Amino acid sequence: MLSPTELCAAVGRKAKERRLALGLRQIDLAAQAGIPLSTLKRFENGGDGSLEMVVRVAFALRAEREFVTLFPPHDARTLDDILAAQHRRRRARK
C-alpha cells in the first residue's frame, strides 16, 4: 500500500518513463503540455503538481484514456448492494 506522497512520486516516474519511451525531451513535453519546464521537472522528480497539470501532461503523452478509469464504479457484491445501486445517492451523509 502506497502513501499519497509515494503514489504521486510513482506517477511522476511513470510519466518520465513514458516521455523517454516516446523520445521526448523535457522542454518539448513541457511546451506540448503548456506548462513551465520547472513544473515538469518537479513533477517527474517527486510527483509534485496540480491535477490539471497532471492531466495536461497525460494528454501530451497520449495517456488521457487512463483517467477515465481512475474511479471505477463500485461492484455490487450482495443483493443489498444491487438494490442500493438502483437508488444512486446524490449526497453523502455524516
Biopython code that builds the backbone (N, CA, C, O; Angstrom):
import numpy as np
from Bio.PDB.StructureBuilder import StructureBuilder

atoms = [
    (1, "MET", "N", (0.841, -1.174, 0.000)),
    (1, "MET", "CA", (0.000, 0.000, 0.000)),
    (1, "MET", "C", (0.890, 1.241, 0.000)),
    (1, "MET", "O", (1.795, 1.365, 0.825)),
    (2, "LEU", "N", (0.630, 2.145, -0.917)),
    (2, "LEU", "CA", (1.425, 3.358, -1.043)),
    (2, "LEU", "C", (0.767, 4.511, -0.292)),
    (2, "LEU", "O", (-0.458, 4.594, -0.205)),
    (3, "SER", "N", (1.590, 5.388, 0.242)),
    (3, "SER", "CA", (1.077, 6.621, 0.837)),
    (3, "SER", "C", (0.745, 7.579, -0.310)),
    (3, "SER", "O", (1.191, 7.356, -1.435)),
    (4, "PRO", "N", (-0.026, 8.639, -0.053)),
    (4, "PRO", "CA", (-0.300, 9.611, -1.115)),
    (4, "PRO", "C", (0.980, 10.195, -1.727)),
    (4, "PRO", "O", (1.058, 10.378, -2.941)),
    (5, "THR", "N", (1.969, 10.482, -0.898)),
    (5, "THR", "CA", (3.230, 11.023, -1.403)),
    (5, "THR", "C", (3.941, 10.026, -2.301)),
    (5, "THR", "O", (4.467, 10.390, -3.353)),
    (6, "GLU", "N", (3.955, 8.761, -1.880)),
    (6, "GLU", "CA", (4.602, 7.716, -2.682)),
    (6, "GLU", "C", (3.868, 7.495, -4.000)),
    (6, "GLU", "O", (4.499, 7.273, -5.033)),
    (7, "LEU", "N", (2.543, 7.556, -3.969)),
    (7, "LEU", "CA", (1.761, 7.382, -5.193)),
    (7, "LEU", "C", (2.022, 8.525, -6.164)),
    (7, "LEU", "O", (2.175, 8.292, -7.363)),
    (8, "CYS", "N", (2.076, 9.750, -5.667)),
    (8, "CYS", "CA", (2.377, 10.904, -6.532)),
    (8, "CYS", "C", (3.757, 10.765, -7.158)),
    (8, "CYS", "O", (3.937, 11.047, -8.343)),
    (9, "ALA", "N", (4.728, 10.332, -6.366)),
    (9, "ALA", "CA", (6.086, 10.142, -6.887)),
    (9, "ALA", "C", (6.106, 9.049, -7.946)),
    (9, "ALA", "O", (6.810, 9.174, -8.949)),
    (10, "ALA", "N", (5.347, 7.984, -7.737)),
    (10, "ALA", "CA", (5.281, 6.891, -8.714)),
    (10, "ALA", "C", (4.658, 7.368, -10.023)),
    (10, "ALA", "O", (5.107, 6.978, -11.100)),
    (11, "VAL", "N", (3.629, 8.207, -9.940)),
    (11, "VAL", "CA", (3.001, 8.751, -11.152)),
    (11, "VAL", "C", (3.994, 9.630, -11.903)),
    (11, "VAL", "O", (4.069, 9.573, -13.130)),
    (12, "GLY", "N", (4.747, 10.432, -11.182)),
    (12, "GLY", "CA", (5.776, 11.267, -11.817)),
    (12, "GLY", "C", (6.828, 10.425, -12.521)),
    (12, "GLY", "O", (7.244, 10.748, -13.634)),
    (13, "ARG", "N", (7.259, 9.346, -11.875)),
    (13, "ARG", "CA", (8.250, 8.454, -12.503)),
    (13, "ARG", "C", (7.676, 7.792, -13.749)),
    (13, "ARG", "O", (8.368, 7.666, -14.759)),
    (14, "LYS", "N", (6.412, 7.369, -13.685)),
    (14, "LYS", "CA", (5.773, 6.735, -14.845)),
    (14, "LYS", "C", (5.677, 7.707, -16.018)),
    (14, "LYS", "O", (5.884, 7.325, -17.170)),
    (15, "ALA", "N", (5.365, 8.953, -15.721)),
    (15, "ALA", "CA", (5.296, 9.971, -16.778)),
    (15, "ALA", "C", (6.667, 10.155, -17.415)),
    (15, "ALA", "O", (6.780, 10.276, -18.635)),
    (16, "LYS", "N", (7.705, 10.177, -16.591)),
    (16, "LYS", "CA", (9.064, 10.325, -17.111)),
    (16, "LYS", "C", (9.426, 9.131, -17.987)),
    (16, "LYS", "O", (10.010, 9.301, -19.057)),
    (17, "GLU", "N", (9.085, 7.922, -17.539)),
    (17, "GLU", "CA", (9.365, 6.725, -18.335)),
    (17, "GLU", "C", (8.653, 6.787, -19.685)),
    (17, "GLU", "O", (9.225, 6.429, -20.714)),
    (18, "ARG", "N", (7.406, 7.243, -19.670)),
    (18, "ARG", "CA", (6.646, 7.340, -20.925)),
    (18, "ARG", "C", (7.259, 8.392, -21.842)),
    (18, "ARG", "O", (7.369, 8.185, -23.050)),
    (19, "ARG", "N", (7.660, 9.529, -21.256)),
    (19, "ARG", "CA", (8.292, 10.587, -22.050)),
    (19, "ARG", "C", (9.550, 10.068, -22.723)),
    (19, "ARG", "O", (9.772, 10.302, -23.911)),
    (20, "LEU", "N", (10.369, 9.365, -21.959)),
    (20, "LEU", "CA", (11.609, 8.825, -22.519)),
    (20, "LEU", "C", (11.330, 7.767, -23.584)),
    (20, "LEU", "O", (12.030, 7.706, -24.595)),
    (21, "ALA", "N", (10.316, 6.939, -23.364)),
    (21, "ALA", "CA", (9.952, 5.912, -24.351)),
    (21, "ALA", "C", (9.500, 6.548, -25.668)),
    (21, "ALA", "O", (9.705, 5.984, -26.743)),
    (22, "LEU", "N", (8.884, 7.723, -25.569)),
    (22, "LEU", "CA", (8.444, 8.439, -26.773)),
    (22, "LEU", "C", (9.552, 9.292, -27.377)),
    (22, "LEU", "O", (9.369, 9.904, -28.429)),
    (23, "GLY", "N", (10.704, 9.329, -26.705)),
    (23, "GLY", "CA", (11.836, 10.098, -27.218)),
    (23, "GLY", "C", (11.657, 11.598, -27.114)),
    (23, "GLY", "O", (12.193, 12.344, -27.933)),
    (24, "LEU", "N", (10.908, 12.051, -26.113)),
    (24, "LEU", "CA", (10.675, 13.482, -25.932)),
    (24, "LEU", "C", (11.638, 14.065, -24.907)),
    (24, "LEU", "O", (11.947, 13.432, -23.898)),
    (25, "ARG", "N", (12.104, 15.267, -25.176)),
    (25, "ARG", "CA", (12.884, 15.998, -24.191)),
    (25, "ARG", "C", (11.920, 16.679, -23.219)),
    (25, "ARG", "O", (10.764, 16.934, -23.556)),
    (26, "GLN", "N", (12.402, 16.968, -22.023)),
    (26, "GLN", "CA", (11.557, 17.643, -21.037)),
    (26, "GLN", "C", (11.024, 18.967, -21.567)),
    (26, "GLN", "O", (9.849, 19.281, -21.377)),
    (27, "ILE", "N", (11.861, 19.733, -22.219)),
    (27, "ILE", "CA", (11.438, 21.037, -22.717)),
    (27, "ILE", "C", (10.334, 20.901, -23.768)),
    (27, "ILE", "O", (9.427, 21.731, -23.832)),
    (28, "ASP", "N", (10.415, 19.853, -24.588)),
    (28, "ASP", "CA", (9.389, 19.631, -25.611)),
    (28, "ASP", "C", (8.059, 19.206, -24.988)),
    (28, "ASP", "O", (6.996, 19.676, -25.393)),
    (29, "LEU", "N", (8.131, 18.304, -23.990)),
    (29, "LEU", "CA", (6.900, 17.873, -23.319)),
    (29, "LEU", "C", (6.263, 19.037, -22.575)),
    (29, "LEU", "O", (5.044, 19.203, -22.609)),
    (30, "ALA", "N", (7.072, 19.837, -21.910)),
    (30, "ALA", "CA", (6.535, 20.996, -21.189)),
    (30, "ALA", "C", (5.809, 21.930, -22.155)),
    (30, "ALA", "O", (4.724, 22.423, -21.847)),
    (31, "ALA", "N", (6.399, 22.168, -23.303)),
    (31, "ALA", "CA", (5.770, 23.041, -24.303)),
    (31, "ALA", "C", (4.458, 22.436, -24.808)),
    (31, "ALA", "O", (3.457, 23.141, -24.936)),
    (32, "GLN", "N", (4.463, 21.141, -25.092)),
    (32, "GLN", "CA", (3.245, 20.480, -25.579)),
    (32, "GLN", "C", (2.136, 20.499, -24.529)),
    (32, "GLN", "O", (0.957, 20.632, -24.859)),
    (33, "ALA", "N", (2.529, 20.362, -23.257)),
    (33, "ALA", "CA", (1.547, 20.355, -22.172)),
    (33, "ALA", "C", (1.126, 21.766, -21.761)),
    (33, "ALA", "O", (0.136, 21.940, -21.051)),
    (34, "GLY", "N", (1.878, 22.765, -22.205)),
    (34, "GLY", "CA", (1.555, 24.144, -21.847)),
    (34, "GLY", "C", (1.884, 24.476, -20.401)),
    (34, "GLY", "O", (1.170, 25.243, -19.755)),
    (35, "ILE", "N", (2.972, 23.894, -19.892)),
    (35, "ILE", "CA", (3.387, 24.138, -18.513)),
    (35, "ILE", "C", (4.860, 24.565, -18.511)),
    (35, "ILE", "O", (5.590, 24.275, -19.459)),
    (36, "PRO", "N", (5.298, 25.251, -17.452)),
    (36, "PRO", "CA", (6.714, 25.617, -17.369)),
    (36, "PRO", "C", (7.607, 24.382, -17.221)),
    (36, "PRO", "O", (7.200, 23.381, -16.632)),
    (37, "LEU", "N", (8.796, 24.462, -17.747)),
    (37, "LEU", "CA", (9.760, 23.369, -17.649)),
    (37, "LEU", "C", (10.050, 23.029, -16.192)),
    (37, "LEU", "O", (10.158, 21.853, -15.844)),
    (38, "SER", "N", (10.176, 24.033, -15.342)),
    (38, "SER", "CA", (10.465, 23.781, -13.927)),
    (38, "SER", "C", (9.342, 22.974, -13.261)),
    (38, "SER", "O", (9.604, 22.148, -12.387)),
    (39, "THR", "N", (8.110, 23.213, -13.672)),
    (39, "THR", "CA", (6.970, 22.462, -13.134)),
    (39, "THR", "C", (7.054, 20.998, -13.548)),
    (39, "THR", "O", (6.822, 20.102, -12.736)),
    (40, "LEU", "N", (7.387, 20.761, -14.811)),
    (40, "LEU", "CA", (7.530, 19.382, -15.289)),
    (40, "LEU", "C", (8.659, 18.673, -14.547)),
    (40, "LEU", "O", (8.521, 17.508, -14.173)),
    (41, "LYS", "N", (9.758, 19.357, -14.337)),
    (41, "LYS", "CA", (10.885, 18.744, -13.618)),
    (41, "LYS", "C", (10.487, 18.353, -12.201)),
    (41, "LYS", "O", (10.816, 17.258, -11.744)),
    (42, "ARG", "N", (9.776, 19.244, -11.499)),
    (42, "ARG", "CA", (9.314, 18.931, -10.136)),
    (42, "ARG", "C", (8.383, 17.727, -10.149)),
    (42, "ARG", "O", (8.458, 16.867, -9.271)),
    (43, "PHE", "N", (7.510, 17.668, -11.143)),
    (43, "PHE", "CA", (6.566, 16.549, -11.251)),
    (43, "PHE", "C", (7.304, 15.237, -11.493)),
    (43, "PHE", "O", (7.042, 14.247, -10.810)),
    (44, "GLU", "N", (8.209, 15.220, -12.440)),
    (44, "GLU", "CA", (8.929, 13.990, -12.755)),
    (44, "GLU", "C", (9.825, 13.529, -11.612)),
    (44, "GLU", "O", (10.043, 12.329, -11.442)),
    (45, "ASN", "N", (10.340, 14.456, -10.839)),
    (45, "ASN", "CA", (11.278, 14.103, -9.773)),
    (45, "ASN", "C", (10.615, 13.791, -8.436)),
    (45, "ASN", "O", (11.249, 13.204, -7.559)),
    (46, "GLY", "N", (9.365, 14.169, -8.266)),
    (46, "GLY", "CA", (8.750, 13.909, -6.970)),
    (46, "GLY", "C", (7.244, 13.811, -6.988)),
    (46, "GLY", "O", (6.622, 13.600, -5.947)),
    (47, "GLY", "N", (6.645, 13.962, -8.164)),
    (47, "GLY", "CA", (5.198, 13.868, -8.261)),
    (47, "GLY", "C", (4.469, 15.120, -7.831)),
    (47, "GLY", "O", (3.253, 15.087, -7.637)),
    (48, "ASP", "N", (5.183, 16.227, -7.676)),
    (48, "ASP", "CA", (4.577, 17.473, -7.219)),
    (48, "ASP", "C", (3.873, 18.168, -8.375)),
    (48, "ASP", "O", (4.479, 18.396, -9.422)),
    (49, "GLY", "N", (2.599, 18.508, -8.196)),
    (49, "GLY", "CA", (1.874, 19.232, -9.233)),
    (49, "GLY", "C", (0.381, 19.150, -9.031)),
    (49, "GLY", "O", (-0.112, 18.297, -8.292)),
    (50, "SER", "N", (-0.337, 20.039, -9.690)),
    (50, "SER", "CA", (-1.793, 20.052, -9.585)),
    (50, "SER", "C", (-2.396, 18.970, -10.475)),
    (50, "SER", "O", (-1.733, 18.441, -11.367)),
    (51, "LEU", "N", (-3.640, 18.657, -10.221)),
    (51, "LEU", "CA", (-4.332, 17.669, -11.046)),
    (51, "LEU", "C", (-4.422, 18.151, -12.488)),
    (51, "LEU", "O", (-4.241, 17.362, -13.415)),
    (52, "GLU", "N", (-4.698, 19.431, -12.686)),
    (52, "GLU", "CA", (-4.776, 19.964, -14.049)),
    (52, "GLU", "C", (-3.446, 19.781, -14.778)),
    (52, "GLU", "O", (-3.429, 19.419, -15.954)),
    (53, "MET", "N", (-2.339, 20.029, -14.089)),
    (53, "MET", "CA", (-1.026, 19.868, -14.705)),
    (53, "MET", "C", (-0.795, 18.408, -15.085)),
    (53, "MET", "O", (-0.280, 18.123, -16.166)),
    (54, "VAL", "N", (-1.173, 17.486, -14.205)),
    (54, "VAL", "CA", (-1.003, 16.061, -14.493)),
    (54, "VAL", "C", (-1.840, 15.669, -15.715)),
    (54, "VAL", "O", (-1.377, 14.906, -16.564)),
    (55, "VAL", "N", (-3.045, 16.179, -15.805)),
    (55, "VAL", "CA", (-3.906, 15.883, -16.957)),
    (55, "VAL", "C", (-3.299, 16.465, -18.236)),
    (55, "VAL", "O", (-3.341, 15.818, -19.283)),
    (56, "ARG", "N", (-2.744, 17.659, -18.171)),
    (56, "ARG", "CA", (-2.090, 18.258, -19.342)),
    (56, "ARG", "C", (-0.920, 17.395, -19.813)),
    (56, "ARG", "O", (-0.741, 17.179, -21.011)),
    (57, "VAL", "N", (-0.127, 16.905, -18.860)),
    (57, "VAL", "CA", (1.000, 16.029, -19.203)),
    (57, "VAL", "C", (0.471, 14.729, -19.800)),
    (57, "VAL", "O", (1.021, 14.224, -20.779)),
    (58, "ALA", "N", (-0.594, 14.188, -19.214)),
    (58, "ALA", "CA", (-1.178, 12.949, -19.741)),
    (58, "ALA", "C", (-1.639, 13.129, -21.186)),
    (58, "ALA", "O", (-1.410, 12.252, -22.019)),
    (59, "PHE", "N", (-2.279, 14.241, -21.490)),
    (59, "PHE", "CA", (-2.706, 14.496, -22.868)),
    (59, "PHE", "C", (-1.504, 14.593, -23.798)),
    (59, "PHE", "O", (-1.514, 14.036, -24.896)),
    (60, "ALA", "N", (-0.475, 15.295, -23.358)),
    (60, "ALA", "CA", (0.721, 15.456, -24.192)),
    (60, "ALA", "C", (1.425, 14.112, -24.421)),
    (60, "ALA", "O", (2.066, 13.906, -25.452)),
    (61, "LEU", "N", (1.297, 13.198, -23.442)),
    (61, "LEU", "CA", (1.904, 11.862, -23.576)),
    (61, "LEU", "C", (0.933, 10.836, -24.164)),
    (61, "LEU", "O", (1.236, 9.645, -24.222)),
    (62, "ARG", "N", (-0.238, 11.312, -24.599)),
    (62, "ARG", "CA", (-1.267, 10.431, -25.169)),
    (62, "ARG", "C", (-1.664, 9.331, -24.179)),
    (62, "ARG", "O", (-1.781, 8.163, -24.550)),
    (63, "ALA", "N", (-1.868, 9.716, -22.926)),
    (63, "ALA", "CA", (-2.249, 8.778, -21.879)),
    (63, "ALA", "C", (-3.521, 9.231, -21.163)),
    (63, "ALA", "O", (-3.765, 8.844, -20.020)),
    (64, "GLU", "N", (-4.325, 10.045, -21.832)),
    (64, "GLU", "CA", (-5.516, 10.591, -21.176)),
    (64, "GLU", "C", (-6.602, 9.548, -20.911)),
    (64, "GLU", "O", (-7.405, 9.720, -19.994)),
    (65, "ARG", "N", (-6.639, 8.483, -21.690)),
    (65, "ARG", "CA", (-7.690, 7.472, -21.509)),
    (65, "ARG", "C", (-7.648, 6.826, -20.131)),
    (65, "ARG", "O", (-8.678, 6.395, -19.613)),
    (66, "GLU", "N", (-6.468, 6.759, -19.538)),
    (66, "GLU", "CA", (-6.334, 6.142, -18.227)),
    (66, "GLU", "C", (-7.101, 6.904, -17.148)),
    (66, "GLU", "O", (-7.490, 6.313, -16.141)),
    (67, "PHE", "N", (-7.325, 8.199, -17.341)),
    (67, "PHE", "CA", (-8.051, 8.988, -16.346)),
    (67, "PHE", "C", (-9.529, 8.629, -16.307)),
    (67, "PHE", "O", (-10.170, 8.770, -15.265)),
    (68, "VAL", "N", (-10.072, 8.176, -17.407)),
    (68, "VAL", "CA", (-11.489, 7.810, -17.455)),
    (68, "VAL", "C", (-11.770, 6.638, -16.518)),
    (68, "VAL", "O", (-12.865, 6.531, -15.965)),
    (69, "THR", "N", (-10.796, 5.773, -16.343)),
    (69, "THR", "CA", (-10.998, 4.591, -15.499)),
    (69, "THR", "C", (-10.442, 4.769, -14.092)),
    (69, "THR", "O", (-10.324, 3.793, -13.350)),
    (70, "LEU", "N", (-10.100, 5.990, -13.714)),
    (70, "LEU", "CA", (-9.487, 6.240, -12.419)),
    (70, "LEU", "C", (-10.393, 5.857, -11.247)),
    (70, "LEU", "O", (-9.918, 5.256, -10.283)),
    (71, "PHE", "N", (-11.655, 6.182, -11.307)),
    (71, "PHE", "CA", (-12.595, 5.869, -10.230)),
    (71, "PHE", "C", (-13.718, 4.994, -10.773)),
    (71, "PHE", "O", (-14.809, 5.490, -11.051)),
    (72, "PRO", "N", (-13.460, 3.686, -10.926)),
    (72, "PRO", "CA", (-14.499, 2.807, -11.473)),
    (72, "PRO", "C", (-15.663, 2.683, -10.497)),
    (72, "PRO", "O", (-15.487, 2.865, -9.292)),
    (73, "PRO", "N", (-16.841, 2.375, -11.010)),
    (73, "PRO", "CA", (-17.989, 2.212, -10.111)),
    (73, "PRO", "C", (-17.774, 1.023, -9.178)),
    (73, "PRO", "O", (-17.068, 0.070, -9.505)),
    (74, "HIS", "N", (-18.391, 1.107, -8.029)),
    (74, "HIS", "CA", (-18.302, 0.039, -7.033)),
    (74, "HIS", "C", (-19.074, -1.176, -7.548)),
    (74, "HIS", "O", (-20.238, -1.053, -7.930)),
    (75, "ASP", "N", (-18.441, -2.335, -7.561)),
    (75, "ASP", "CA", (-19.104, -3.555, -7.996)),
    (75, "ASP", "C", (-20.053, -4.046, -6.917)),
    (75, "ASP", "O", (-19.696, -4.104, -5.741)),
    (76, "ALA", "N", (-21.272, -4.400, -7.329)),
    (76, "ALA", "CA", (-22.251, -4.940, -6.392)),
    (76, "ALA", "C", (-21.810, -6.334, -5.956)),
    (76, "ALA", "O", (-21.493, -7.180, -6.791)),
    (77, "ARG", "N", (-21.792, -6.564, -4.671)),
    (77, "ARG", "CA", (-21.373, -7.854, -4.122)),
    (77, "ARG", "C", (-22.549, -8.637, -3.536)),
    (77, "ARG", "O", (-22.538, -9.868, -3.518)),
    (78, "THR", "N", (-23.556, -7.915, -3.060)),
    (78, "THR", "CA", (-24.700, -8.575, -2.425)),
    (78, "THR", "C", (-25.986, -8.041, -3.034)),
    (78, "THR", "O", (-25.970, -7.075, -3.796)),
    (79, "LEU", "N", (-27.079, -8.665, -2.699)),
    (79, "LEU", "CA", (-28.385, -8.205, -3.159)),
    (79, "LEU", "C", (-28.657, -6.798, -2.631)),
    (79, "LEU", "O", (-29.245, -5.976, -3.334)),
    (80, "ASP", "N", (-28.234, -6.516, -1.400)),
    (80, "ASP", "CA", (-28.404, -5.165, -0.849)),
    (80, "ASP", "C", (-27.639, -4.135, -1.673)),
    (80, "ASP", "O", (-28.130, -3.027, -1.888)),
    (81, "ASP", "N", (-26.432, -4.492, -2.139)),
    (81, "ASP", "CA", (-25.651, -3.590, -2.991)),
    (81, "ASP", "C", (-26.376, -3.316, -4.299)),
    (81, "ASP", "O", (-26.407, -2.178, -4.768)),
    (82, "ILE", "N", (-26.953, -4.340, -4.883)),
    (82, "ILE", "CA", (-27.682, -4.186, -6.147)),
    (82, "ILE", "C", (-28.884, -3.276, -5.954)),
    (82, "ILE", "O", (-29.125, -2.383, -6.766)),
    (83, "LEU", "N", (-29.636, -3.494, -4.888)),
    (83, "LEU", "CA", (-30.804, -2.657, -4.614)),
    (83, "LEU", "C", (-30.395, -1.216, -4.311)),
    (83, "LEU", "O", (-31.062, -0.273, -4.738)),
    (84, "ALA", "N", (-29.317, -1.051, -3.586)),
    (84, "ALA", "CA", (-28.839, 0.296, -3.273)),
    (84, "ALA", "C", (-28.372, 1.021, -4.527)),
    (84, "ALA", "O", (-28.529, 2.238, -4.630)),
    (85, "ALA", "N", (-27.802, 0.296, -5.478)),
    (85, "ALA", "CA", (-27.310, 0.902, -6.714)),
    (85, "ALA", "C", (-28.452, 1.447, -7.558)),
    (85, "ALA", "O", (-28.251, 2.353, -8.366)),
    (86, "GLN", "N", (-29.643, 0.905, -7.375)),
    (86, "GLN", "CA", (-30.798, 1.391, -8.130)),
    (86, "GLN", "C", (-31.198, 2.789, -7.669)),
    (86, "GLN", "O", (-31.832, 3.535, -8.416)),
    (87, "HIS", "N", (-30.835, 3.138, -6.458)),
    (87, "HIS", "CA", (-31.147, 4.454, -5.902)),
    (87, "HIS", "C", (-29.843, 5.183, -5.639)),
    (87, "HIS", "O", (-29.403, 5.299, -4.495)),
    (88, "ARG", "N", (-29.233, 5.670, -6.700)),
    (88, "ARG", "CA", (-27.934, 6.340, -6.577)),
    (88, "ARG", "C", (-28.036, 7.557, -5.683)),
    (88, "ARG", "O", (-28.965, 8.358, -5.786)),
    (89, "ARG", "N", (-27.065, 7.672, -4.811)),
    (89, "ARG", "CA", (-27.005, 8.804, -3.898)),
    (89, "ARG", "C", (-26.495, 10.034, -4.633)),
    (89, "ARG", "O", (-25.636, 9.948, -5.512)),
    (90, "ARG", "N", (-27.039, 11.168, -4.256)),
    (90, "ARG", "CA", (-26.588, 12.429, -4.812)),
    (90, "ARG", "C", (-25.706, 13.176, -3.817)),
    (90, "ARG", "O", (-24.933, 14.056, -4.198)),
    (91, "ARG", "N", (-25.828, 12.818, -2.537)),
    (91, "ARG", "CA", (-25.039, 13.443, -1.483)),
    (91, "ARG", "C", (-24.629, 12.378, -0.473)),
    (91, "ARG", "O", (-25.254, 11.323, -0.363)),
    (92, "ALA", "N", (-23.580, 12.678, 0.247)),
    (92, "ALA", "CA", (-23.151, 11.800, 1.337)),
    (92, "ALA", "C", (-23.672, 12.359, 2.645)),
    (92, "ALA", "O", (-23.839, 13.570, 2.794)),
    (93, "ARG", "N", (-23.924, 11.480, 3.579)),
    (93, "ARG", "CA", (-24.365, 11.895, 4.911)),
    (93, "ARG", "C", (-23.274, 11.640, 5.916)),
    (93, "ARG", "O", (-22.376, 10.826, 5.702)),
    (94, "LYS", "N", (-23.370, 12.350, 7.011)),
    (94, "LYS", "CA", (-22.395, 12.150, 8.088)),
    (94, "LYS", "C", (-22.649, 10.849, 8.784)),
    (94, "LYS", "O", (-21.931, 10.501, 9.722)),
]
sb = StructureBuilder()
sb.init_structure("model")
sb.init_model(0)
sb.init_chain("A")
sb.init_seg("    ")
for serial, (resi, resn, name, xyz) in enumerate(atoms, 1):
    if name == "N":
        sb.init_residue(resn, " ", resi, " ")
    sb.init_atom(name, np.array(xyz, "f"), 0.0, 1.0, " ", f" {name:<3s}", serial, name[0])
structure = sb.get_structure()
